[in-house]
């Protein structure tokens, strides 16, 4: 009876591969080197080998960090039986026997070394033209309109054809990764992020690589970026303190969640905060900056990124002898809340050097000067978040949240 491998969980969920009666089948994530190519960052270029002879199917593992598992047990070489589940990276693959009728329209029929019906290769666009990928398919994601452009990639509205749902798909510049070391760091940092879910954090649904592009599938949140909201305040000059208090609570809750997981965001700027039409603010791009690390891509855009985001950096960020941590995240959260209050960041000099000096030494204008209705205790909490020395800020996010929520209750501000 014919046998096939069915991906039951992972980036390629729903894909099936009909196995040949005899031969060798390689599984990995490089279309040039394997027969079954999975869009799973945690799968090695060549992850394992299937040998098929006289009805016997033997799995031989390659030396990979995550290993190869059969029915949850790590193996070096072992026969695979119908009903067994093979795990490579984050992909779970079921071996099953199927009748001819079930194979009327298979995804792939393997002939022993190369899969039939290879898709057309993706065009290679540089960072400045990534938006031209609209209309193409990466893995099982159909790319729609561009939602946003960043320093390292572009975010598309996309449709997950396997789950028939819309997602936000961030596609990184094809300059990343430059080598296996960069990819290994990216995987190590992003893997623990996958299962995390919180109402004030945009969840990571999956990650993969299709052709030259590394992509991240995220929850699609319809709304506006905080960057846009700040620009609207600046244009209208209609200053309101309640939306800022609500944002402070939501960011505090996000920081509280990260604190429990011993995580640092590292890049809390207006562009990375989404304000939905309904519901709480959501923090995006968790750990992405750390994942890109010292990559050639990040180094190539770092100067422009720092200049664009400098007004929201903490004193630790602009001091090469200090290491940003979760208290730095608190400072940055205070900076974006301040910007929503007044329509401008707390620190903005005529030159980058002047801005750095302000961050290190100056305190911004008190919001109550322009917004007399703002509660004294809210201004006090905000300036504590913006304290120059980390030890003068709130020691933990839960203390910050408790104080902000108490203010919200006293002033009848809805922070749900």
C-alpha positions as CSV (number, residue, x, y, z in Angstrom):
1,X,0.0,0.0,0.0
2,X,1.3,3.5,-0.8
3,X,2.8,5.5,2.1
4,X,3.0,9.2,2.6
5,X,4.4,11.6,5.1
6,X,1.8,14.2,6.4
7,X,2.9,17.3,8.2
8,X,0.5,17.5,11.2
9,X,2.1,20.4,13.0
10,X,4.6,23.1,12.0
11,X,5.1,25.7,9.4
12,X,4.1,23.3,6.6
13,X,1.1,21.8,8.4
14,X,-1.2,20.0,5.9
15,X,1.5,19.3,3.3
16,X,1.9,15.6,2.3
17,X,4.6,13.8,0.5
18,X,4.0,10.4,-1.2
19,X,7.0,8.2,-0.7
20,X,8.6,6.1,-3.5
21,X,8.7,2.3,-3.2
22,X,12.5,2.3,-3.0
23,X,15.3,4.9,-2.8
24,X,16.6,7.6,-0.5
25,X,14.6,10.7,0.6
26,X,16.4,13.6,2.3
27,X,14.5,16.0,4.6
28,X,15.7,19.5,5.4
29,X,15.1,23.2,4.7
30,X,17.3,23.7,1.6
31,X,15.5,23.1,-1.7
32,X,18.8,22.6,-3.4
33,X,19.9,19.7,-1.2
34,X,16.8,17.8,-0.1
35,X,13.7,16.1,-1.5
36,X,11.3,17.3,1.3
37,X,11.9,20.9,1.9
38,X,10.3,22.3,5.1
39,X,9.8,26.0,5.8
40,X,11.0,25.5,9.3
41,X,13.9,27.6,10.7
42,X,14.6,24.9,13.2
43,X,15.2,22.3,10.6
44,X,18.8,21.9,9.3
45,X,19.8,22.2,5.7
46,X,19.8,18.4,5.6
47,X,18.2,17.2,8.8
48,X,17.7,13.4,8.2
49,X,17.7,10.7,5.6
50,X,15.0,8.1,4.8
51,X,16.1,4.9,3.2
52,X,13.4,2.8,1.6
53,X,14.2,-0.8,0.7
54,X,11.8,-3.8,0.3
55,X,9.1,-2.1,2.3
56,X,11.4,-1.1,5.1
57,X,11.7,2.6,5.9
58,X,14.7,3.6,8.0
59,X,15.4,7.1,9.4
60,X,19.0,8.1,9.8
61,X,19.6,11.3,11.7
62,X,22.2,13.9,10.8
63,X,24.1,15.7,13.5
64,X,21.8,18.7,14.2
65,X,21.3,20.8,17.4
66,X,17.6,19.7,17.9
67,X,18.1,16.1,16.8
68,X,15.6,13.8,15.1
69,X,12.8,12.3,17.1
70,X,10.4,9.4,16.5
71,X,7.4,9.3,18.9
72,X,9.1,11.9,21.1
73,X,12.3,9.9,21.5
74,X,15.6,11.1,20.0
75,X,17.0,8.6,17.5
76,X,20.2,8.1,15.6
77,X,18.9,5.3,13.3
78,X,15.5,3.6,13.6
79,X,12.8,2.1,11.4
80,X,9.7,4.2,10.9
81,X,6.3,2.4,11.0
82,X,2.9,3.6,9.9
83,X,1.4,5.7,12.7
84,X,4.8,6.9,14.0
85,X,5.4,10.6,14.2
86,X,8.7,11.9,13.0
87,X,9.8,15.2,14.5
88,X,12.4,17.5,12.9
89,X,12.8,21.0,14.2
90,X,9.3,22.2,15.1
91,X,7.7,20.0,12.4
92,X,5.7,16.9,13.3
93,X,5.3,14.4,10.4
94,X,3.0,11.4,10.5
95,X,3.8,8.3,8.4
96,X,0.6,6.8,7.1
97,X,-0.6,4.2,4.6
98,X,-3.2,5.5,2.2
99,X,-5.3,4.0,-0.6
100,X,-5.1,5.1,-4.2
101,X,-8.2,7.3,-4.0
102,X,-6.6,9.4,-1.2
103,X,-3.6,10.0,-3.6
104,X,-5.7,11.4,-6.4
105,X,-4.3,14.9,-5.8
106,X,-1.1,14.6,-3.7
107,X,0.9,17.7,-2.8
108,X,4.2,16.0,-3.8
109,X,5.2,12.6,-5.3
110,X,8.8,11.8,-4.5
111,X,10.8,9.8,-7.0
112,X,13.7,9.0,-4.7
113,X,15.9,12.1,-4.9
114,X,14.0,15.1,-6.1
115,X,10.4,16.3,-5.6
116,X,8.3,16.8,-8.7
117,X,6.6,20.1,-9.6
118,X,9.1,22.5,-8.0
119,X,7.6,26.0,-7.6
120,X,9.0,28.9,-9.6
121,X,11.9,30.5,-7.8
122,X,11.1,33.7,-5.9
123,X,12.5,36.9,-7.3
124,X,15.3,38.4,-5.2
125,X,14.5,42.0,-4.1
126,X,16.7,44.2,-2.0
127,X,15.4,45.9,1.2
128,X,14.2,48.9,-0.7
129,X,12.1,46.8,-3.1
130,X,10.8,44.1,-0.7
131,X,7.3,45.5,-1.1
132,X,7.3,44.2,-4.7
133,X,6.8,40.7,-3.3
134,X,3.1,41.5,-3.0
135,X,1.3,38.8,-5.0
136,X,4.0,36.2,-4.5
137,X,3.8,33.1,-2.1
138,X,6.3,32.4,0.6
139,X,5.9,28.9,1.9
140,X,2.1,28.7,2.5
141,X,1.6,32.4,2.8
142,X,0.1,34.5,0.0
143,X,1.4,38.0,0.3
144,X,-1.1,40.9,0.1
145,X,-0.7,44.6,0.8
146,X,2.2,46.1,2.6
147,X,1.3,47.0,6.2
148,X,4.6,48.6,7.2
149,X,8.3,49.1,6.4
150,X,11.1,48.8,8.9
151,X,14.8,49.1,8.9
152,X,15.4,45.3,8.4
153,X,12.3,44.2,6.5
154,X,8.7,44.7,5.4
155,X,5.4,43.6,6.9
156,X,2.7,42.3,4.7
157,X,-0.9,41.4,5.2
158,X,-0.8,37.7,4.2
159,X,-3.1,34.7,4.0
160,X,-2.1,31.4,5.6
161,X,-3.4,29.0,3.0
162,X,-3.1,26.0,5.4
163,X,-5.2,27.5,8.2
164,X,-7.2,29.9,6.0
165,X,-6.5,32.9,8.2
166,X,-4.9,36.3,7.8
167,X,-1.6,37.0,9.5
168,X,1.0,39.8,9.5
169,X,4.1,38.4,7.7
170,X,7.4,40.2,8.3
171,X,9.9,39.4,5.5
172,X,13.5,40.2,6.2
173,X,16.0,41.5,3.7
174,X,17.6,38.7,1.7
175,X,20.9,40.0,3.1
176,X,20.0,38.0,6.2
177,X,21.4,35.6,7.1
178,X,24.9,36.2,5.8
179,X,26.1,32.8,7.2
180,X,25.1,29.9,9.4
181,X,26.3,31.6,12.6
182,X,23.7,34.4,12.0
183,X,21.0,31.9,11.4
184,X,21.9,29.9,14.5
185,X,21.7,32.9,16.7
186,X,18.4,33.9,15.2
187,X,16.9,30.5,15.8
188,X,18.2,30.3,19.4
189,X,16.7,33.7,20.3
190,X,13.3,33.3,18.5
191,X,12.5,29.7,19.4
192,X,11.5,30.5,23.1
193,X,9.3,33.3,21.8
194,X,7.0,31.1,19.8
195,X,4.8,29.8,22.6
196,X,4.4,33.1,24.4
197,X,0.9,34.7,24.4
198,X,-0.3,37.8,26.2
199,X,-3.0,40.4,25.6
200,X,-0.5,43.2,25.3
201,X,2.1,41.4,23.1
202,X,1.7,40.5,19.5
203,X,2.2,36.7,19.3
204,X,4.7,35.0,17.0
205,X,2.8,32.3,15.1
206,X,5.7,30.8,13.2
207,X,9.0,31.5,11.5
208,X,10.6,30.0,8.3
209,X,12.7,30.5,5.3
210,X,11.5,30.4,1.7
211,X,14.1,30.9,-1.0
212,X,16.2,33.8,0.0
213,X,13.8,35.2,2.6
214,X,13.5,34.6,6.3
215,X,10.0,35.4,7.5
216,X,8.1,35.8,10.7
217,X,4.3,35.1,10.9
218,X,2.6,37.2,13.6
219,X,-0.9,37.9,14.8
220,X,-2.6,40.4,12.6
221,X,-3.8,43.3,14.6
222,X,-5.9,45.9,12.7
223,X,-5.1,49.3,14.0
224,X,-2.6,52.1,13.8
225,X,0.9,52.4,15.0
226,X,1.7,54.6,18.0
227,X,4.0,56.5,15.6
228,X,0.9,57.6,13.6
229,X,-1.0,58.4,16.8
230,X,1.8,60.6,18.0
231,X,1.9,62.4,14.7
232,X,-1.8,63.1,14.9
233,X,-1.4,64.6,18.4
234,X,1.4,66.8,17.1
235,X,-0.7,68.0,14.2
236,X,-3.9,68.6,16.1
237,X,-2.3,69.9,19.3
238,X,-5.2,68.3,21.2
239,X,-3.5,67.0,24.3
240,X,-5.2,64.3,26.4
241,X,-3.7,62.5,29.4
242,X,-6.2,59.6,29.6
243,X,-5.1,57.8,26.4
244,X,-1.5,58.1,27.7
245,X,-2.3,56.6,31.1
246,X,-4.1,53.8,29.3
247,X,-1.0,53.2,27.1
248,X,1.2,53.3,30.2
249,X,-0.9,50.6,31.9
250,X,-0.8,48.4,28.8
251,X,2.9,48.7,28.3
252,X,3.4,48.0,32.0
253,X,1.4,44.8,31.7
254,X,3.5,43.8,28.7
255,X,6.7,44.5,30.7
256,X,5.3,42.5,33.6
257,X,4.8,39.5,31.3
258,X,8.3,39.8,29.9
259,X,9.7,40.1,33.4
260,X,8.2,36.8,34.4
261,X,9.9,35.2,31.5
262,X,13.2,36.9,32.2
263,X,13.0,38.6,28.8
264,X,14.1,42.0,27.6
265,X,12.4,43.6,24.6
266,X,15.2,45.9,23.7
267,X,13.5,48.1,21.1
268,X,10.4,49.8,22.6
269,X,9.8,52.6,20.1
270,X,6.5,54.0,18.7
271,X,6.8,51.9,15.5
272,X,6.7,48.7,17.5
273,X,3.5,49.5,19.3
274,X,0.1,48.9,17.7
275,X,-3.1,50.6,18.9
276,X,-6.1,48.5,17.8
277,X,-9.4,50.0,16.9
278,X,-10.7,48.1,19.9
279,X,-8.8,46.5,22.7
280,X,-5.5,47.1,24.4
281,X,-2.2,48.4,23.0
282,X,0.1,45.6,21.7
283,X,3.9,45.5,21.8
284,X,5.5,44.0,18.7
285,X,8.9,42.6,17.6
286,X,9.7,40.9,20.8
287,X,13.4,40.0,20.9
288,X,13.9,40.6,17.2
289,X,16.7,43.1,17.7
290,X,18.6,40.5,19.9
291,X,17.9,37.8,17.3
292,X,19.5,39.9,14.6
293,X,22.5,40.5,16.9
294,X,25.7,41.4,15.1
295,X,24.3,40.4,11.7
296,X,25.6,42.1,8.6
297,X,22.0,43.3,7.9
298,X,21.6,45.0,11.3
299,X,25.1,46.5,11.1
300,X,24.3,47.9,7.7
301,X,21.2,49.8,8.9
302,X,22.2,50.4,12.5
303,X,23.2,54.1,12.0
304,X,20.0,55.0,10.3
305,X,18.0,53.0,12.9
306,X,19.7,54.8,15.8
307,X,19.2,58.2,14.3
308,X,15.5,57.5,13.7
309,X,14.9,56.1,17.2
310,X,17.4,58.0,19.3
311,X,14.8,60.1,21.1
312,X,13.4,57.0,22.7
313,X,16.6,55.4,23.9
314,X,17.6,55.1,27.6
315,X,20.8,56.4,29.1
316,X,22.1,52.8,29.1
317,X,21.5,52.5,25.3
318,X,23.7,55.5,24.5
319,X,26.5,54.5,26.9
320,X,28.8,51.9,25.4
321,X,30.0,50.9,28.9
322,X,26.5,49.9,30.1
323,X,24.2,47.1,29.2
324,X,20.5,47.7,28.6
325,X,18.1,45.5,30.6
326,X,14.5,45.4,31.7
327,X,14.8,48.7,33.5
328,X,15.9,50.2,30.2
329,X,12.7,48.8,28.7
330,X,10.8,50.7,31.4
331,X,12.6,54.0,30.5
332,X,11.8,53.5,26.8
333,X,8.1,52.8,27.7
334,X,8.1,56.1,29.6
335,X,9.5,57.9,26.6
336,X,6.8,56.7,24.2
337,X,4.0,57.5,26.8
338,X,5.5,61.0,27.1
339,X,5.4,61.3,23.3
340,X,1.7,60.4,23.1
341,X,1.0,63.0,25.8
342,X,2.6,66.0,24.0
343,X,3.0,64.8,20.4
344,X,6.8,64.8,20.6
345,X,9.5,62.7,22.2
346,X,11.0,63.7,25.6
347,X,14.5,64.2,24.1
348,X,15.1,65.9,20.7
349,X,18.2,67.9,20.1
350,X,19.3,69.8,17.0
351,X,22.0,67.2,16.5
352,X,22.4,63.5,17.5
353,X,25.1,64.5,19.9
354,X,22.7,67.1,21.5
355,X,20.0,64.4,21.8
356,X,22.4,62.0,23.5
357,X,23.4,64.7,26.0
358,X,19.7,65.4,26.8
359,X,19.1,61.7,27.4
360,X,22.1,61.5,29.7
361,X,21.7,64.8,31.6
362,X,18.5,66.7,31.0
363,X,14.9,66.2,32.1
364,X,12.1,66.9,29.7
365,X,9.5,69.6,30.1
366,X,6.8,68.7,32.6
367,X,3.6,67.7,30.8
368,X,1.4,69.5,33.3
369,X,2.9,72.7,32.0
370,X,0.9,72.2,28.8
371,X,-1.7,69.8,30.2
372,X,-2.9,71.2,33.6
373,X,-5.6,68.5,33.9
374,X,-3.0,65.7,34.1
375,X,-2.9,64.2,37.6
376,X,0.2,65.0,39.6
377,X,0.6,61.3,40.5
378,X,0.6,60.3,36.8
379,X,3.4,62.9,36.0
380,X,5.3,61.6,39.0
381,X,5.1,58.0,37.9
382,X,6.1,59.0,34.3
383,X,9.2,60.9,35.5
384,X,10.1,58.0,37.7
385,X,10.1,55.7,34.6
386,X,12.3,58.3,33.0
387,X,14.8,58.5,35.8
388,X,18.4,58.7,34.6
389,X,19.7,56.0,37.0
390,X,18.0,52.6,36.7
391,X,17.9,52.2,40.5
392,X,15.6,55.3,40.7
393,X,12.9,53.7,38.4
394,X,10.2,51.3,39.5
395,X,12.2,48.2,40.7
396,X,9.8,45.8,39.0
397,X,7.0,46.1,36.4
398,X,4.4,44.8,38.8
399,X,5.0,47.8,41.1
400,X,4.7,50.1,38.1
401,X,1.4,48.4,37.0
402,X,0.0,48.5,40.5
403,X,0.6,52.3,40.8
404,X,-0.8,53.0,37.4
405,X,-3.9,50.9,37.8
406,X,-4.6,52.5,41.1
407,X,-4.5,55.9,39.4
408,X,-6.8,54.6,36.6
409,X,-9.4,53.4,39.1
410,X,-9.3,56.6,41.1
411,X,-9.8,58.7,37.9
412,X,-12.3,56.2,36.4
413,X,-10.1,55.6,33.3
414,X,-10.9,52.4,31.4
415,X,-7.7,50.4,31.0
416,X,-9.1,47.1,29.8
